[in-house]
Amino acid sequence: MTSRMNSRERVIAALKGKPIDRVPVMYWFNPHTAVKLMAEFEPAQNRLVNFIGRWMWKKFKQGGGFDAKEIWRALPLLATVYANNDYAIQLGADMAEVPFGTAKFWGKIYC
C-alpha cells in the first residue's frame, strides 16, 4: 500500500499495475440522476449550473416525472456534459469520460 495519492497518480499507477492506495473511481451519471443529486443531495460548485439543475429537477418532478411533457423529460439532457465531467470530479471521481469535450473546450473554439 502506498501513501495517499491524488487522482492522477492513482489512475496512472493502476494502469501500470503498480500499488495504489484505493481503487480509482469513475462515475457516469444519467442526466436525470445528476439534476436530482444537485437538487437534493450535493449542490454543484458552479452556481449557475446548480440553479439550472435544481430548476430542471423541480420542473421534471412537478410535471409528473417520466409522464411529464416532453420538454420537461428532455431538459435534464442538457446537463450531461457537466454532470459527467466537473460534477463527477466534484463528487470524488478520480477520472471522467467525456469523449466529445467539455463546455469549456467548445466555448474556447466557438466563442
Secondary structure, DSSP 8 states (H G I E B T S, - for coil): --S---HHHHHHHHHHT---SS---B----HHHHHHHHHHT---SSHHHHHHHHHHHHHHHHTTGGGS-HHHHHGGGGGHHHIIIIIHHHTT-SB---TT--HHHHHHHH-
